[in-house]
Amino acid sequence: MREAQQTAGLFARGRIRFMKNGSLLFLVLAAAAAPLFPVSLAELVGAEKAAALNAGGVIVEVQLKNPVPRILPQHEALRRLIAETMDSLAPGLFVETLYRYQKPRKGVWSEAERTALFNQTLALSTLTGIQYYSASRGVMRTFYESSRVIDGPDSKKALPDPVYSALPPSLTLYARQKDLTFGDNIYRYNYLSVPDAFFFVQENLTALTAGIIPAVGKNKLRTVMAVIDCGDSALIYFVSMAKAVSLPGMGERIGNSFTNRAEAVLKWFTGRADKVLEN
């Protein structure tokens, strides 16, 4: 009933092709003029998880074999995106994170606020220097030594972070990001927006290595972040999935790394969200 109320008669359907070899198709929904009211946190994740999130907790699930989503919100567009991403990748490693972001001001986000938040996810240069906790070293460590939007995976010419005055239903960016664990790599970011949420999917276009050890092959990593409006708060769902190498212990090491990196990205995004929503 909830999904029917949200979607019936309100959206026109279109198709976007945005993964390697066209393997992932996603239905982009274009909003009509009718108002859309956000669902509650409990409707999205259930009462028990909602209570934990409302208490300030972060929910994490790590799976290293035959993964299935365990804490995926009940959001139709997001569930379709995750299903198609998994179908295209068949991951062996799956790290999910749920977080509740308390808005500085109560109420459904305005179009201006939604656009401002979306632009923060495009500000990839601001990922430069963010910190995460390295479990293997037992200290805080720089995540990205450098992060820049580029004009494409071949020429790699640096570009300024894009800024939009209105949300596009879909967008593709390329980035060059030097990760102190996995090296200097090229990524594709695909962005999608619907009236009550927006998402990005990050895909590695170069192979990731941990020192001299191969970790994740080319096009074998997907990271998805979803930001869903819940009225007075926003639900953030973050998942990293990969076909990791089968070296002994490497899957667990990558799983721990992805968990701590997800926390760093959440801190980055919510910090930037505070700045744009408090103004």
One Martini backbone bead per residue (centre of mass of N, CA, C, O) as a GRO file, in nm:
protein
  279
    1MET     BB    1   0.058   0.061  -0.022
    2ARG     BB    2   0.285   0.266   0.006
    3GLU     BB    3   0.398   0.236  -0.284
    4ALA     BB    4   0.136   0.305  -0.425
    5GLN     BB    5   0.108   0.593  -0.311
    6GLN     BB    6   0.384   0.695  -0.430
    7THR     BB    7   0.352   0.583  -0.754
    8ALA     BB    8   0.071   0.603  -0.850
    9GLY     BB    9   0.053   0.814  -1.126
   10LEU     BB   10   0.339   0.998  -1.081
   11PHE     BB   11   0.519   0.841  -1.300
   12ALA     BB   12   0.761   0.829  -1.543
   13ARG     BB   13   0.923   0.614  -1.766
   14GLY     BB   14   1.275   0.532  -1.787
   15ARG     BB   15   1.596   0.468  -1.942
   16ILE     BB   16   1.915   0.360  -1.807
   17ARG     BB   17   2.256   0.321  -1.909
   18PHE     BB   18   2.550   0.245  -1.665
   19MET     BB   19   2.708  -0.014  -1.736
   20LYS     BB   20   2.900  -0.237  -1.830
   21ASN     BB   21   2.766  -0.343  -2.124
   22GLY     BB   22   2.473  -0.283  -2.017
   23SER     BB   23   2.401  -0.456  -1.742
   24LEU     BB   24   2.249  -0.194  -1.620
   25LEU     BB   25   1.907  -0.132  -1.549
   26PHE     BB   26   1.723   0.175  -1.485
   27LEU     BB   27   1.440   0.322  -1.351
   28VAL     BB   28   1.355   0.645  -1.415
   29LEU     BB   29   1.187   0.880  -1.214
   30ALA     BB   30   0.946   1.122  -1.290
   31ALA     BB   31   0.813   1.391  -1.160
   32ALA     BB   32   0.527   1.521  -1.060
   33ALA     BB   33   0.322   1.766  -0.911
   34ALA     BB   34   0.259   1.590  -0.696
   35PRO     BB   35   0.280   1.521  -0.380
   36LEU     BB   36   0.537   1.388  -0.154
   37PHE     BB   37   0.540   1.165   0.115
   38PRO     BB   38   0.719   1.053   0.355
   39VAL     BB   39   0.835   0.793   0.513
   40SER     BB   40   0.910   0.615   0.769
   41LEU     BB   41   1.156   0.457   0.929
   42ALA     BB   42   0.992   0.201   1.006
   43GLU     BB   43   0.898   0.137   0.713
   44LEU     BB   44   1.192   0.095   0.599
   45VAL     BB   45   1.329  -0.098   0.868
   46GLY     BB   46   1.172  -0.114   1.114
   47ALA     BB   47   1.130  -0.089   1.451
   48GLU     BB   48   1.402  -0.195   1.562
   49LYS     BB   49   1.596  -0.033   1.380
   50ALA     BB   50   1.476   0.245   1.437
   51ALA     BB   51   1.547   0.251   1.738
   52ALA     BB   52   1.853   0.230   1.702
   53LEU     BB   53   1.883   0.485   1.525
   54ASN     BB   54   1.744   0.688   1.725
   55ALA     BB   55   1.985   0.620   1.943
   56GLY     BB   56   2.259   0.644   1.745
   57GLY     BB   57   2.300   0.411   1.570
   58VAL     BB   58   2.487   0.163   1.380
   59ILE     BB   59   2.426  -0.053   1.106
   60VAL     BB   60   2.600  -0.369   1.046
   61GLU     BB   61   2.680  -0.580   0.755
   62VAL     BB   62   2.880  -0.881   0.704
   63GLN     BB   63   2.966  -1.058   0.395
   64LEU     BB   64   3.165  -1.350   0.248
   65LYS     BB   65   2.911  -1.541   0.153
   66ASN     BB   66   2.644  -1.548  -0.022
   67PRO     BB   67   2.497  -1.277  -0.047
   68VAL     BB   68   2.241  -1.081   0.121
   69PRO     BB   69   2.022  -0.859   0.195
   70ARG     BB   70   1.949  -0.740   0.544
   71ILE     BB   71   1.913  -0.389   0.549
   72LEU     BB   72   1.721  -0.317   0.328
   73PRO     BB   73   1.519  -0.094   0.236
   74GLN     BB   74   1.169  -0.008   0.174
   75HIS     BB   75   1.266   0.078  -0.145
   76GLU     BB   76   1.200   0.041  -0.462
   77ALA     BB   77   1.435   0.178  -0.619
   78LEU     BB   78   1.664   0.061  -0.445
   79ARG     BB   79   1.601  -0.242  -0.474
   80ARG     BB   80   1.641  -0.246  -0.778
   81LEU     BB   81   1.932  -0.149  -0.785
   82ILE     BB   82   2.057  -0.377  -0.611
   83ALA     BB   83   1.963  -0.618  -0.780
   84GLU     BB   84   2.110  -0.530  -1.047
   85THR     BB   85   2.393  -0.509  -0.930
   86MET     BB   86   2.416  -0.804  -0.836
   87ASP     BB   87   2.364  -0.938  -1.110
   88SER     BB   88   2.623  -0.803  -1.251
   89LEU     BB   89   2.841  -0.918  -1.016
   90ALA     BB   90   2.832  -1.142  -0.805
   91PRO     BB   91   2.907  -1.123  -0.505
   92GLY     BB   92   3.135  -1.212  -0.213
   93LEU     BB   93   3.104  -0.917  -0.094
   94PHE     BB   94   2.910  -0.757   0.187
   95VAL     BB   95   2.859  -0.410   0.297
   96GLU     BB   96   2.641  -0.278   0.541
   97THR     BB   97   2.482   0.052   0.608
   98LEU     BB   98   2.307   0.226   0.874
   99TYR     BB   99   2.175   0.573   0.891
  100ARG     BB  100   2.074   0.850   1.092
  101TYR     BB  101   1.978   1.176   0.989
  102GLN     BB  102   1.959   1.475   1.154
  103LYS     BB  103   1.798   1.745   1.099
  104PRO     BB  104   1.826   2.078   1.168
  105ARG     BB  105   1.546   2.082   1.018
  106LYS     BB  106   1.225   2.035   1.001
  107GLY     BB  107   1.115   1.844   0.744
  108VAL     BB  108   1.073   1.840   0.432
  109TRP     BB  109   1.252   1.874   0.172
  110SER     BB  110   1.337   2.091  -0.040
  111GLU     BB  111   1.443   2.150  -0.349
  112ALA     BB  112   1.690   2.312  -0.259
  113GLU     BB  113   1.795   2.103  -0.052
  114ARG     BB  114   1.817   1.860  -0.237
  115THR     BB  115   2.020   1.990  -0.431
  116ALA     BB  116   2.238   2.054  -0.222
  117LEU     BB  117   2.287   1.760  -0.138
  118PHE     BB  118   2.359   1.649  -0.413
  119ASN     BB  119   2.609   1.834  -0.458
  120GLN     BB  120   2.777   1.701  -0.231
  121THR     BB  121   2.816   1.424  -0.391
  122LEU     BB  122   2.988   1.585  -0.625
  123ALA     BB  123   3.223   1.672  -0.414
  124LEU     BB  124   3.501   1.493  -0.461
  125SER     BB  125   3.737   1.679  -0.365
  126THR     BB  126   3.641   1.666  -0.048
  127LEU     BB  127   3.776   1.376   0.006
  128THR     BB  128   4.029   1.497   0.062
  129GLY     BB  129   4.167   1.377   0.371
  130ILE     BB  130   4.004   1.175   0.481
  131GLN     BB  131   3.921   0.968   0.763
  132TYR     BB  132   4.015   0.644   0.897
  133TYR     BB  133   3.998   0.337   1.055
  134SER     BB  134   4.273   0.124   1.107
  135ALA     BB  135   4.271  -0.197   1.210
  136SER     BB  136   4.565  -0.296   1.138
  137ARG     BB  137   4.701  -0.024   1.285
  138GLY     BB  138   4.526   0.137   1.510
  139VAL     BB  139   4.460   0.400   1.326
  140MET     BB  140   4.435   0.686   1.185
  141ARG     BB  141   4.364   0.741   0.826
  142THR     BB  142   4.406   0.817   0.516
  143PHE     BB  143   4.212   0.774   0.247
  144TYR     BB  144   4.236   1.031   0.052
  145GLU     BB  145   4.489   1.205  -0.097
  146SER     BB  146   4.312   1.215  -0.367
  147SER     BB  147   4.032   1.400  -0.541
  148ARG     BB  148   3.893   1.393  -0.882
  149VAL     BB  149   3.742   1.522  -1.135
  150ILE     BB  150   3.700   1.392  -1.467
  151ASP     BB  151   3.655   1.365  -1.823
  152GLY     BB  152   3.794   1.070  -1.821
  153PRO     BB  153   3.960   0.756  -1.837
  154ASP     BB  154   4.187   0.861  -2.043
  155SER     BB  155   4.274   1.170  -2.001
  156LYS     BB  156   4.230   1.283  -1.694
  157LYS     BB  157   4.105   1.560  -1.670
  158ALA     BB  158   4.065   1.806  -1.460
  159LEU     BB  159   3.774   1.903  -1.269
  160PRO     BB  160   3.530   2.058  -1.145
  161ASP     BB  161   3.287   2.052  -0.944
  162PRO     BB  162   2.969   2.006  -0.986
  163VAL     BB  163   2.675   2.228  -1.031
  164TYR     BB  164   2.326   2.234  -0.952
  165SER     BB  165   1.995   2.384  -0.981
  166ALA     BB  166   1.893   2.094  -1.069
  167LEU     BB  167   1.789   1.780  -1.072
  168PRO     BB  168   1.899   1.514  -1.219
  169PRO     BB  169   1.799   1.193  -1.292
  170SER     BB  170   2.092   1.171  -1.431
  171LEU     BB  171   2.452   1.082  -1.382
  172THR     BB  172   2.800   1.105  -1.499
  173LEU     BB  173   3.114   1.036  -1.342
  174TYR     BB  174   3.465   1.097  -1.311
  175ALA     BB  175   3.744   0.959  -1.112
  176ARG     BB  176   4.044   1.045  -0.931
  177GLN     BB  177   4.177   0.819  -0.674
  178LYS     BB  178   4.395   0.829  -0.393
  179ASP     BB  179   4.462   0.540  -0.218
  180LEU     BB  180   4.652   0.427   0.054
  181THR     BB  181   4.565   0.121  -0.003
  182PHE     BB  182   4.463   0.098  -0.339
  183GLY     BB  183   4.553   0.348  -0.484
  184ASP     BB  184   4.552   0.468  -0.817
  185ASN     BB  185   4.221   0.546  -0.940
  186ILE     BB  186   3.937   0.471  -1.146
  187TYR     BB  187   3.602   0.612  -1.154
  188ARG     BB  188   3.253   0.553  -1.160
  189TYR     BB  189   2.968   0.779  -1.137
  190ASN     BB  190   2.624   0.708  -1.063
  191TYR     BB  191   2.332   0.909  -1.080
  192LEU     BB  192   2.020   0.921  -0.889
  193SER     BB  193   1.675   1.051  -0.897
  194VAL     BB  194   1.411   1.099  -0.667
  195PRO     BB  195   1.185   1.262  -0.476
  196ASP     BB  196   1.290   1.091  -0.190
  197ALA     BB  197   1.574   1.041  -0.349
  198PHE     BB  198   1.930   0.949  -0.368
  199PHE     BB  199   2.200   0.813  -0.580
  200PHE     BB  200   2.509   0.618  -0.583
  201VAL     BB  201   2.751   0.461  -0.815
  202GLN     BB  202   3.051   0.291  -0.766
  203GLU     BB  203   3.318   0.215  -1.008
  204ASN     BB  204   3.588   0.028  -1.095
  205LEU     BB  205   3.830   0.081  -1.373
  206THR     BB  206   4.045  -0.034  -1.177
  207ALA     BB  207   4.263  -0.212  -1.012
  208LEU     BB  208   4.297  -0.329  -0.684
  209THR     BB  209   4.561  -0.275  -0.442
  210ALA     BB  210   4.758  -0.416  -0.163
  211GLY     BB  211   5.018  -0.319  -0.266
  212ILE     BB  212   5.105  -0.634  -0.414
  213ILE     BB  213   4.806  -0.714  -0.363
  214PRO     BB  214   4.539  -0.840  -0.492
  215ALA     BB  215   4.190  -0.742  -0.442
  216VAL     BB  216   4.034  -0.586  -0.694
  217GLY     BB  217   3.902  -0.596  -0.982
  218LYS     BB  218   3.801  -0.486  -1.262
  219ASN     BB  219   3.470  -0.411  -1.214
  220LYS     BB  220   3.440  -0.549  -0.890
  221LEU     BB  221   3.318  -0.272  -0.776
  222ARG     BB  222   3.048  -0.160  -0.553
  223THR     BB  223   2.910   0.157  -0.452
  224VAL     BB  224   2.630   0.247  -0.243
  225MET     BB  225   2.434   0.550  -0.203
  226ALA     BB  226   2.155   0.639   0.011
  227VAL     BB  227   1.908   0.910   0.026
  228ILE     BB  228   1.627   0.931   0.253
  229ASP     BB  229   1.331   1.078   0.311
  230CYS     BB  230   1.174   1.119   0.662
  231GLY     BB  231   1.155   1.433   0.722
  232ASP     BB  232   1.328   1.483   1.010
  233SER     BB  233   1.493   1.274   0.841
  234ALA     BB  234   1.760   1.060   0.719
  235LEU     BB  235   1.832   0.779   0.525
  236ILE     BB  236   2.136   0.584   0.521
  237TYR     BB  237   2.261   0.378   0.259
  238PHE     BB  238   2.549   0.154   0.264
  239VAL     BB  239   2.723  -0.027  -0.004
  240SER     BB  240   2.966  -0.288  -0.043
  241MET     BB  241   3.066  -0.468  -0.344
  242ALA     BB  242   3.255  -0.777  -0.421
  243LYS     BB  243   3.508  -0.944  -0.619
  244ALA     BB  244   3.724  -1.097  -0.449
  245VAL     BB  245   3.990  -1.237  -0.372
  246SER     BB  246   4.100  -1.584  -0.268
  247LEU     BB  247   4.273  -1.507  -0.043
  248PRO     BB  248   4.372  -1.565   0.258
  249GLY     BB  249   4.198  -1.315   0.449
  250MET     BB  250   4.110  -1.090   0.240
  251GLY     BB  251   3.805  -1.063   0.283
  252GLU     BB  252   3.817  -0.967   0.579
  253ARG     BB  253   3.997  -0.722   0.532
  254ILE     BB  254   3.806  -0.576   0.333
  255GLY     BB  255   3.559  -0.569   0.515
  256ASN     BB  256   3.684  -0.390   0.737
  257SER     BB  257   3.759  -0.156   0.552
  258PHE     BB  258   3.470  -0.089   0.445
  259THR     BB  259   3.343  -0.021   0.714
  260ASN     BB  260   3.531   0.225   0.786
  261ARG     BB  261   3.481   0.381   0.518
  262ALA     BB  262   3.182   0.427   0.549
  263GLU     BB  263   3.208   0.608   0.798
  264ALA     BB  264   3.372   0.831   0.655
  265VAL     BB  265   3.157   0.905   0.441
  266LEU     BB  266   2.932   0.976   0.634
  267LYS     BB  267   3.082   1.205   0.775
  268TRP     BB  268   3.123   1.374   0.524
  269PHE     BB  269   2.825   1.412   0.439
  270THR     BB  270   2.698   1.518   0.709
  271GLY     BB  271   2.879   1.766   0.730
  272ARG     BB  272   2.778   1.894   0.462
  273ALA     BB  273   2.478   1.895   0.531
  274ASP     BB  274   2.486   2.086   0.768
  275LYS     BB  275   2.581   2.339   0.608
  276VAL     BB  276   2.333   2.358   0.402
  277LEU     BB  277   2.088   2.333   0.623
  278GLU     BB  278   2.172   2.578   0.821
  279ASN     BB  279   2.142   2.824   0.602
   0.00000   0.00000   0.00000
